Amino acid sequence: KVVTIAKSKKFRDHHGKVVLEGHRLIKDALEAGAVLQSLFFSTVGHLKELPEAKLKRANLVKVKFEDIKSWSDLITPQGLIGIFSKPDHAKMSYPAAQLTSSLPLLLICDNIRDPGNLGTILRSAAGAGCEKVLLTKGCVDPWEPKVLRAGMGAHFRLPIVANLDWESVPGNLPAGVQVCVADNKDPGAQAETASVSRGAGGAASAPGNPKAPVKSKPKAAPECEDEEGAAGVGVPELAAQYYYENWTQTPVAVVIGGETHGLSPDALHLAASTGGKRLVIPVVSGVDSLNSAIAAGIVLFEGKRQLLRRHEREDERQKFPVV
């Protein structure tokens, strides 16, 4: 059953359970308020590294290390596997250091399907001080073991709201938020190729001088086919700018597109409805795109830099008001 829970999303969803492996992940989960149901351990010494008070209501089961090794996906298992109730972000107690560093910066993942990429993106979002991460339907399950390992505890540092349809995304965003999209093609190139962005959804090829401003060109709405073969809908035109130019005047949410099909039309429509922009990461000509996790890290930490710089300026104005 442990193996089934760990590897089957359907089983995890139906029973509302997730499997966490290793001291650090289990400790982070317990300290954030996740409910431990059963803990399998190979030696009693493993338990001493966990908060004792959090283990009292759990079912503790000593098993052979060979058993844990056969259940584990790790090359070198730590001899500790916990079955938890699926965490509810609304009931979690996130670390005080994370909450005090939180910024009016959100992340929306649009069809991120690679577990390693999603885990890395969540880790970057926690490191940048994101307020929240939203995952749309089509993203890989954040509680999949490979995502958990790549996330390195990020799941228990900031709210992650998964399996959202696009109609419910605005309800999970703060008032007055501007939604920007990280795009992997500059508008001029899109007009010439008349094709929807592919790849990471986070890098853009900048023609000519990389410091020249990016301007959107009028273009016909491209058509594409998604995996199910449905024809794409008209894509709204968005103003484009380089990611290092100012885009954090208001609370902002950044959309990172999936590895295969890039940004969905729904993401572009949401951005257009909030007055959002395309954020372009210039890359060398001939390089198709950046990995989605790398693109997310670049854009999120640039957003953090801009927001912190704005806070510094506001503090300076308060100390030395202009007469």
Salt bridges, closest charged atoms under 4 A:
ASP13 OD2 - LYS9 NZ 2.61
ASP13 OD1 - LYS86 NZ 2.89
ASP28 OD2 - ARG24 NE 3.95
GLU49 OE1 - HIS23 NE2 3.84
ASP73 OD1 - LYS7 NZ 3.48
ASP141 OD2 - ARG12 NH2 2.65
ASP183 OD2 - ARG278 NH1 2.11
GLU227 OE1 - ARG113 NH1 2.43
ASP288 OD1 - LYS185 NZ 3.12
GLU302 OE2 - ARG305 NH2 2.78
GLU312 OE1 - ARG309 NH1 3.18
